[in-house]
Amino acid sequence: MIRLLYLILFYIFIYKLFIMKKTNLLFSGLALFAISFTSCSKCQDCECYGDTEEICEDDFDSKSEYKDAITILEAFGCTCK
């Protein structure tokens, strides 16, 4: 009887161990996926009269200033990608 109890407890322990590892792995993967999107900054390569310059959103105080800078560069004949 005690042997059966130990066996059942062992199987429960192993089962929980694998479930917890899968759950932790899933949450870790989701966290890394979310962090990868939040840490990226938007950058565009703008070519102006033969020179290429990288314009990044992090260099500006707001997203609207970044968009305005791209618009102004394109108004002067630059191509931004």
Secondary structure, 3 states (H helix, E strand, C coil): CHHHHHHHHHHHHHHHHHHHHHHHHHHHHHHHHHHHHHCCCCEEEEEECCEEEEEEHHHCCCHHHHHHHHHHHHHCCCEEC
